[in-house]
Amino acid sequence: MGIGKGHKAGGIRDDAPDLEFTYLRYGKHSLHRIGVWEQRRPAKPNTSYWLIFIHGGAWRDPRNKPTDFAPSIRHLITDGALPDAVRGFISIDYRLSPYQEEFPQCLDRTPSTEQRIAQHPDHVHDVRSAMDFLSQRFDIANKYILLGHSAGAMLAFQLLMSNAQWQLQSPVSLPKPAAIIGISGIYDLVNLNRRFDGNYAGFISNAFGEDEDVWMQASPAQYDGSFVQALLPRGTPLWLAISPNDGLLDLAETEAMAEKLRADGFQPTIVNDLHGEHDFVWQDGAQVATLVNRVLAELGSNDVARMMRPPQTISMAD
């Protein structure tokens, strides 16, 4: 069911006249919503890809919304048109954990459908429910690129942790992604907090509780299963990108995820020279658009050649 539409609502305005924005609901909470920018007349509807974005915000920041994807979308638009390889854009919202220091809520006066009280695995369960909804509404299997920023990057990879005890059991199969792009991602909660001298324990425990074993079990870089599966075969383009000037995360966080993927037999592409601080990357959107275009080019290349290439660390200047 749509709850809002139009270019203004989606943050695109008149940049792409053929792109219609709609909010769809996948649950009862106010944050159970999905922003969809859909081409009314796609050039190649059967061979193009949906771009599905999961925003960050440390699982708690209500300022992060589905429209965080809008700047990147604008940079993918040329002369009012999208690349032929892009079918449309989707951005997933999900329930948040408390952020009482900055955005206090009085729960006695706040409707249950607006309360920010989520605890792991609520966030990833919401994203999985959203994917189930999308798989039934749109033809997205093997026709979408999954992108996530910060906590959203962790959520993207958590979807593929199929053997995790906290994984949502769903009668609907998760649609197969064509590629995954993790941008400025959080992947290893315990070691991230240790490297930052315990200063991240507050926001992590806010979303995951205080038990570090839970943090470890939730972390994609520490997943004790293999990411290799029918939904994610070796050869799937997996890109991890980070700025050395991120300010909130370090290069070691991205490298931890890269090491896990290599151990599982993947050949991830690492981009470790994004420019700007943590939120600038999505707020500006130009670098996200560049990453998307490079992944689209990789998807368009010969599958055999792609699977045989060695692991790469590439530059945004390449």
C-alpha positions as CSV (number, residue, x, y, z in Angstrom):
1,M,0.0,0.0,0.0
2,G,1.4,3.4,-1.0
3,I,1.6,6.1,1.7
4,G,3.1,8.9,-0.3
5,K,4.3,9.6,-3.8
6,G,5.8,12.2,-6.0
7,H,9.3,13.5,-6.9
8,K,9.3,15.9,-3.9
9,A,8.6,13.1,-1.4
10,G,11.5,11.1,-2.8
11,G,14.1,13.8,-2.8
12,I,14.5,13.7,-6.6
13,R,12.1,16.3,-7.8
14,D,12.3,16.8,-11.5
15,D,15.7,15.3,-12.1
16,A,14.1,12.3,-13.7
17,P,10.5,12.9,-15.0
18,D,10.0,9.2,-15.6
19,L,10.9,8.2,-12.0
20,E,7.9,7.9,-9.7
21,F,8.4,7.7,-5.9
22,T,6.1,5.8,-3.6
23,Y,6.3,4.7,0.1
24,L,5.2,1.1,0.6
25,R,4.4,-0.6,3.9
26,Y,5.6,-4.0,4.9
27,G,4.4,-4.0,8.5
28,K,2.5,-2.1,11.2
29,H,5.2,0.1,12.7
30,S,5.7,3.5,11.3
31,L,9.3,2.5,10.2
32,H,8.1,-0.6,8.4
33,R,8.3,1.3,5.1
34,I,10.1,1.1,1.8
35,G,10.9,3.9,-0.5
36,V,10.5,2.9,-4.2
37,W,11.6,5.1,-7.1
38,E,10.3,3.2,-10.2
39,Q,10.6,3.9,-13.8
40,R,7.2,4.0,-15.5
41,R,8.8,3.1,-18.8
42,P,12.0,1.2,-18.2
43,A,14.2,0.7,-21.2
44,K,15.0,-2.9,-20.5
45,P,12.7,-4.2,-17.7
46,N,13.7,-7.8,-18.0
47,T,17.4,-7.4,-18.0
48,S,18.0,-4.4,-15.7
49,Y,18.7,-4.3,-12.0
50,W,17.0,-2.9,-9.0
51,L,19.3,-1.1,-6.6
52,I,18.2,-1.8,-3.0
53,F,19.7,0.4,-0.3
54,I,19.8,0.0,3.5
55,H,20.6,3.1,5.4
56,G,22.8,3.4,8.5
57,G,22.6,5.5,11.6
58,A,24.0,3.1,14.3
59,W,20.6,1.3,14.5
60,R,19.2,4.3,16.4
61,D,19.3,7.6,14.6
62,P,15.8,8.7,13.4
63,R,17.4,11.3,11.1
64,N,18.4,8.5,8.7
65,K,15.6,7.6,6.4
66,P,14.9,5.9,3.1
67,T,15.5,9.2,1.3
68,D,19.2,8.9,2.3
69,F,19.5,7.2,-1.1
70,A,18.3,10.2,-3.0
71,P,21.7,11.9,-3.5
72,S,23.2,8.8,-5.0
73,I,20.2,8.4,-7.3
74,R,20.6,11.9,-8.5
75,H,24.2,11.2,-9.5
76,L,23.1,8.1,-11.5
77,I,20.7,10.3,-13.6
78,T,22.1,11.7,-16.8
79,D,20.0,14.2,-18.8
80,G,16.9,13.1,-17.0
81,A,17.5,9.4,-17.7
82,L,18.9,6.4,-15.9
83,P,21.4,3.9,-17.2
84,D,19.7,1.2,-19.2
85,A,21.0,-1.3,-16.7
86,V,19.0,0.2,-13.8
87,R,15.3,-0.8,-13.4
88,G,14.7,1.4,-10.3
89,F,15.6,2.1,-6.7
90,I,14.4,0.8,-3.4
91,S,15.4,2.0,0.1
92,I,14.5,0.0,3.2
93,D,13.6,1.5,6.6
94,Y,13.5,-0.6,9.8
95,R,12.7,-0.2,13.5
96,L,15.3,1.6,15.6
97,S,16.8,1.2,19.0
98,P,16.5,4.0,21.6
99,Y,18.6,7.2,21.3
100,Q,17.4,8.9,24.5
101,E,20.4,11.2,24.7
102,E,19.6,13.0,21.5
103,F,16.0,12.0,20.6
104,P,14.2,11.1,23.9
105,Q,10.9,9.3,23.8
106,C,8.4,9.0,26.6
107,L,7.1,5.5,25.9
108,D,3.9,6.1,28.0
109,R,2.9,8.8,25.6
110,T,4.2,7.3,22.4
111,P,2.1,4.9,20.3
112,S,3.6,1.4,20.0
113,T,3.8,1.9,16.3
114,E,6.2,4.8,16.7
115,Q,8.4,3.6,19.6
116,R,12.1,3.2,19.1
117,I,12.8,0.2,21.3
118,A,14.2,-2.4,18.8
119,Q,16.9,-4.8,19.9
120,H,18.9,-7.2,17.8
121,P,17.7,-9.2,15.9
122,D,14.7,-6.9,15.3
123,H,16.6,-4.7,12.8
124,V,17.7,-7.6,10.6
125,H,14.3,-9.3,11.0
126,D,12.7,-6.1,9.7
127,V,15.0,-6.0,6.7
128,R,14.3,-9.6,5.9
129,S,10.6,-9.0,6.1
130,A,11.0,-6.1,3.7
131,M,12.9,-8.4,1.3
132,D,10.1,-11.0,1.5
133,F,7.6,-8.3,0.7
134,L,9.7,-7.0,-2.2
135,S,10.2,-10.5,-3.6
136,Q,6.5,-11.0,-3.8
137,R,5.7,-7.6,-5.3
138,F,8.6,-7.3,-7.8
139,D,10.6,-9.6,-9.9
140,I,14.0,-9.1,-8.1
141,A,15.6,-12.5,-7.8
142,N,19.1,-12.2,-9.3
143,K,18.0,-8.8,-10.5
144,Y,19.1,-6.5,-7.7
145,I,22.2,-5.1,-6.2
146,L,22.1,-4.8,-2.4
147,L,23.9,-1.7,-1.0
148,G,24.3,-0.8,2.7
149,H,26.0,2.1,4.5
150,S,27.5,1.7,7.9
151,A,25.0,-0.3,10.0
152,G,23.1,-0.9,6.7
153,A,26.2,-2.7,5.3
154,M,26.1,-5.0,8.3
155,L,22.4,-5.7,7.8
156,A,23.1,-6.5,4.1
157,F,25.6,-9.2,5.0
158,Q,23.5,-10.4,8.0
159,L,20.8,-11.3,5.5
160,L,23.1,-14.0,4.1
161,M,24.2,-15.4,7.4
162,S,21.8,-18.3,6.8
163,N,22.9,-20.5,9.7
164,A,22.8,-17.9,12.4
165,Q,20.5,-18.9,15.3
166,W,18.8,-15.5,15.3
167,Q,18.0,-15.6,11.6
168,L,14.3,-15.1,10.8
169,Q,12.6,-18.2,9.6
170,S,10.5,-17.3,6.7
171,P,8.3,-19.3,4.3
172,V,9.5,-17.0,1.5
173,S,13.0,-17.6,0.1
174,L,15.4,-14.7,0.2
175,P,15.8,-13.5,-3.4
176,K,19.3,-14.0,-4.8
177,P,21.3,-10.8,-5.0
178,A,23.3,-10.1,-8.2
179,A,25.9,-8.2,-6.1
180,I,26.5,-6.6,-2.7
181,I,28.2,-3.3,-2.0
182,G,29.1,-2.6,1.6
183,I,30.0,1.1,2.1
184,S,31.7,2.4,5.3
185,G,30.4,-0.8,6.9
186,I,30.3,-2.1,10.5
187,Y,31.2,-5.8,10.4
188,D,33.0,-6.8,13.6
189,L,31.4,-5.3,16.8
190,V,33.7,-6.7,19.5
191,N,37.0,-5.8,17.8
192,L,35.7,-2.5,16.5
193,N,34.9,-1.5,20.1
194,R,38.3,-2.7,21.3
195,R,40.2,-0.8,18.7
196,F,38.3,2.4,19.8
197,D,39.1,1.8,23.5
198,G,35.6,0.8,24.5
199,N,34.1,4.1,23.3
200,Y,31.6,2.3,21.1
201,A,30.1,0.1,23.8
202,G,27.3,2.6,24.3
203,F,25.7,2.5,20.9
204,I,26.5,-1.2,20.4
205,S,24.9,-2.3,23.7
206,N,22.0,0.0,23.0
207,A,21.2,-2.2,19.9
208,F,22.6,-5.6,20.8
209,G,22.6,-5.7,24.6
210,E,25.7,-5.9,26.8
211,D,26.7,-9.6,26.1
212,E,29.8,-9.6,23.8
213,D,29.0,-13.1,22.8
214,V,25.8,-11.7,21.2
215,W,27.9,-9.0,19.5
216,M,30.2,-11.7,18.1
217,Q,27.4,-13.9,16.8
218,A,25.8,-10.9,15.1
219,S,28.9,-9.8,13.3
220,P,29.4,-10.9,9.7
221,A,33.2,-10.8,10.0
222,Q,32.9,-13.3,12.8
223,Y,30.3,-15.6,11.2
224,D,31.2,-19.2,12.0
225,G,29.4,-20.5,8.9
226,S,30.2,-19.9,5.3
227,F,28.7,-17.2,3.2
228,V,29.0,-19.5,0.2
229,Q,25.5,-20.8,-0.6
230,A,23.1,-21.1,-3.5
231,L,22.0,-17.5,-2.8
232,L,25.6,-16.3,-2.8
233,P,27.9,-18.5,-5.1
234,R,31.5,-17.8,-5.5
235,G,31.9,-15.3,-8.3
236,T,29.2,-13.0,-6.9
237,P,30.6,-9.4,-7.1
238,L,31.2,-8.3,-3.5
239,W,32.5,-4.8,-3.0
240,L,33.7,-3.2,0.2
241,A,34.4,0.5,0.3
242,I,35.8,2.8,3.0
243,S,37.3,6.3,3.3
244,P,40.7,6.6,5.2
245,N,39.2,9.8,6.5
246,D,35.9,8.2,7.7
247,G,36.4,9.5,11.2
248,L,34.2,6.9,12.8
249,L,35.4,3.6,11.3
250,D,38.9,2.5,10.4
251,L,40.3,0.5,7.5
252,A,40.7,-2.5,9.7
253,E,36.9,-2.9,10.0
254,T,36.6,-3.3,6.2
255,E,39.7,-5.6,6.1
256,A,38.1,-7.8,8.7
257,M,35.1,-8.4,6.4
258,A,37.4,-8.9,3.4
259,E,39.4,-11.5,5.3
260,K,36.2,-13.4,6.1
261,L,35.0,-13.4,2.5
262,R,38.4,-14.5,1.2
263,A,38.4,-17.3,3.8
264,D,35.1,-18.4,2.4
265,G,36.5,-18.5,-1.2
266,F,35.2,-15.1,-2.5
267,Q,37.3,-12.5,-4.3
268,P,36.0,-9.3,-2.9
269,T,36.9,-6.0,-4.5
270,I,38.2,-3.5,-1.9
271,V,38.0,0.3,-2.4
272,N,39.8,1.9,0.5
273,D,40.3,5.4,-0.9
274,L,36.8,7.0,-0.8
275,H,37.1,10.6,0.2
276,G,35.3,12.4,3.0
277,E,34.0,11.6,6.4
278,H,31.6,8.8,7.3
279,D,28.2,10.4,6.4
280,F,29.6,12.5,3.6
281,V,29.8,9.5,1.4
282,W,26.0,9.0,1.3
283,Q,25.1,12.6,1.8
284,D,27.0,13.6,-1.4
285,G,26.2,10.4,-3.3
286,A,28.7,10.8,-6.1
287,Q,31.0,8.0,-4.9
288,V,28.1,5.7,-4.2
289,A,27.0,6.2,-7.8
290,T,30.5,5.5,-9.1
291,L,30.6,2.2,-7.1
292,V,27.2,1.3,-8.6
293,N,28.4,2.0,-12.1
294,R,31.5,-0.1,-11.6
295,V,29.5,-3.0,-10.2
296,L,27.1,-2.8,-13.2
297,A,30.1,-2.9,-15.5
298,E,31.3,-6.0,-13.7
299,L,27.9,-7.7,-14.0
300,G,28.0,-6.9,-17.7
301,S,31.4,-8.6,-18.1
302,N,32.0,-12.2,-19.0
303,D,31.0,-14.4,-16.0
304,V,33.9,-16.8,-16.4
305,A,36.5,-14.0,-16.6
306,R,35.0,-12.4,-13.5
307,M,35.3,-15.7,-11.5
308,M,38.9,-16.2,-12.5
309,R,40.2,-12.7,-11.6
310,P,42.3,-12.4,-8.5
311,P,41.2,-10.4,-5.4
312,Q,41.4,-6.7,-6.0
313,T,42.1,-3.5,-4.2
314,I,41.2,-0.7,-6.5
315,S,41.2,3.0,-6.4
316,M,38.3,5.4,-7.1
317,A,40.7,7.1,-9.4
318,D,41.0,4.1,-11.7
